[in-house]
Amino acid sequence: PIFSRSNLFIKQYENVIGTAKSIFEETKKTGHVPVAETHEMVQTDLLPLSRCSGTIDYLNEINHLASDIYNHSLRVSILSGVFAKWMRLDRETAKDIVMAGFLHDIGKSKFDQRLLEKNIETLEGEDYERYIQHTVDGAQILNGVAGLTEGVRLTALQHHERMDGSGFPFNIKGDDIHLYARIVAVADLYDNITIEREGYQRRTPFDAVAVIASQMYTSLDPQVCMPVLTNIKNAFLGSRVLLSNHREGTIASYPHGVVPRPIVAIGDDEMIDLNEEPKITIMEYNPK
């Protein structure tokens, strides 16, 4: 239906892409973030989008859009707001986390186009060192900017740090990483797994859930991951999926506990617990 909630979400998202692009372009040109414009976008557009009940589904529908830095930043900011809501953080804190999500990669505004277009997993040598530098560059851009909280600034610096100290740029760990950065790290990972972009095979949200679950007690923060995994399963219930055995079904339920793979109903009388059938995977989510 032309006036469906899904179409409305996508329309609102598309309307804000131009603003996001102009913010990154102005930052690249001047070295300064247009804070008032960014606050307005977060308050008027991104926070409301993150509060929609169907946001996870809707973001999956727009993942075919360009994988440029401002689209990625928009999706990470919206996801971060969703996760903040699931963690039952207050609205003002959630708004600040949405801001942190949008600006987490602002340091990449200093990248040249050649580096932006490269597959991150293939970077080495000077290119890899330059990539790591985007966290420090982002913090430097945001430092001293009036109207931004310390959490927003630290997220730019720390969103690639990991709880076990395996991240960068400074290998800090645990509670030394700001809560905002820990939330944005999970949102960033989710988007990078599910996005369609050159050099990557797009994977489903179920793949992202499995990765988050596998890293919950090592590199990621369980304080963030647990409510994300609990709530994201509810978002998937009733969704149509195509399995690797070429059968279509519906997400019926999840086993108790932190179990990343669902039980799929095939027709009216067959259930497949994908946790007990590891060779069967979900190939498409809400196949059209």
VENCOR-V282711 format. One record per backbone hydrogen bond with DSSP energy under -0.5 kcal/mol. NH is the residue of the N-H (numbers start at 1). CO is the residue of the C=O. E is the energy in kcal/mol with one decimal. If there is no record, write none. Layout:
nh->{NH,NH}
co->{CO,CO}
e->{E,E}
//
This chain:
nh->{4,8,9,10,11,12,13,14,15,16,16,17,17,18,20,21,22,23,24,25,26,27,28,29,30,31,35,38,39,40,41,42,43,44,45,46,47,49,50,51,51,52,55,58,59,60,61,62,63,65,72,73,74,75,76,77,78,79,80,81,82,83,84,85,86,87,88,89,94,95,96,97,98,99,100,101,102,103,104,104,106,108,109,110,111,115,116,117,118,120,122,123,127,128,129,130,131,132,133,134,135,136,137,138,139,140,141,142,143,145,146,148,153,154,155,156,157,158,159,161,162,163,165,168,174,176,177,182,183,184,185,186,187,188,189,190,191,192,193,194,195,196,197,200,202,203,207,208,209,210,211,212,213,214,215,216,218,220,222,224,225,226,228,229,230,231,232,233,234,235,236,236,237,238,239,241,242,243,243,244,246,249,250,251,252,252,253,259,260,263,264,264,265,266,266,267,269,270,272,273,274,274,276,277,280,281,283,283,284,286}
co->{1,4,5,6,7,8,9,10,11,12,13,13,14,14,16,17,18,19,20,21,22,23,24,25,26,27,33,34,35,36,37,38,39,40,41,41,42,45,46,47,48,49,52,54,55,56,57,58,60,62,68,69,70,71,72,73,74,75,76,77,78,79,80,81,82,83,85,84,90,91,92,93,94,95,96,97,98,99,100,101,103,105,106,107,108,112,112,113,115,118,119,120,124,124,125,126,127,128,129,131,132,132,133,134,135,136,137,138,139,142,144,145,149,150,151,152,153,154,155,158,172,219,162,160,163,173,174,178,179,180,181,182,183,184,185,186,187,188,189,190,191,63,195,197,200,193,204,204,205,206,207,208,209,210,211,213,215,215,220,221,221,222,224,225,226,227,228,229,230,231,232,233,233,251,236,249,284,241,247,281,243,241,265,239,250,263,263,257,258,253,262,272,250,264,270,265,266,266,264,271,262,272,273,273,277,279,242,281,242,240}
e->{-1.7,-2.1,-2.4,-2.4,-2.4,-2.5,-2.6,-2.8,-1.9,-0.8,-1.0,-0.7,-0.6,-0.6,-2.2,-2.7,-2.2,-1.9,-2.0,-2.5,-2.5,-2.1,-2.4,-2.1,-2.9,-2.4,-1.7,-2.0,-3.0,-2.2,-2.0,-2.4,-2.7,-2.7,-2.4,-2.0,-2.9,-1.9,-2.0,-1.0,-0.6,-0.8,-1.1,-2.4,-2.9,-1.4,-1.2,-1.1,-0.6,-2.1,-2.4,-2.2,-2.0,-2.4,-2.6,-2.1,-2.2,-2.8,-2.5,-1.7,-2.1,-2.7,-2.2,-2.0,-2.3,-1.7,-1.6,-2.3,-2.6,-2.5,-1.9,-2.2,-2.3,-2.0,-2.4,-2.6,-2.1,-2.1,-0.7,-0.5,-1.8,-2.3,-1.8,-1.6,-1.6,-0.8,-1.7,-1.7,-1.1,-0.6,-1.9,-1.5,-1.2,-0.6,-2.1,-2.4,-2.1,-2.4,-1.5,-1.7,-1.5,-0.6,-2.9,-2.1,-1.9,-2.3,-2.3,-1.9,-2.1,-2.0,-0.6,-1.1,-1.8,-2.8,-1.7,-1.3,-1.2,-2.9,-1.6,-2.1,-0.6,-2.6,-2.3,-1.1,-0.8,-1.7,-2.0,-1.8,-2.1,-2.8,-2.0,-1.1,-1.9,-3.1,-2.0,-2.5,-2.4,-2.4,-1.9,-1.9,-1.4,-1.4,-0.7,-1.9,-0.6,-1.6,-0.7,-1.5,-2.4,-2.0,-2.1,-2.6,-2.6,-1.9,-1.5,-0.8,-1.3,-2.7,-0.6,-1.4,-2.8,-2.4,-1.5,-3.3,-2.4,-2.2,-2.6,-1.1,-0.7,-1.3,-1.0,-0.6,-1.1,-2.8,-2.3,-2.4,-2.1,-0.5,-2.9,-2.4,-1.9,-2.3,-2.0,-2.5,-0.6,-2.7,-1.3,-1.8,-0.5,-3.1,-0.5,-3.0,-3.2,-0.5,-3.1,-0.7,-0.6,-0.8,-2.8,-0.5,-2.0,-0.9,-1.7,-0.6,-1.9,-0.6,-2.9,-0.7,-1.6,-3.9}
//
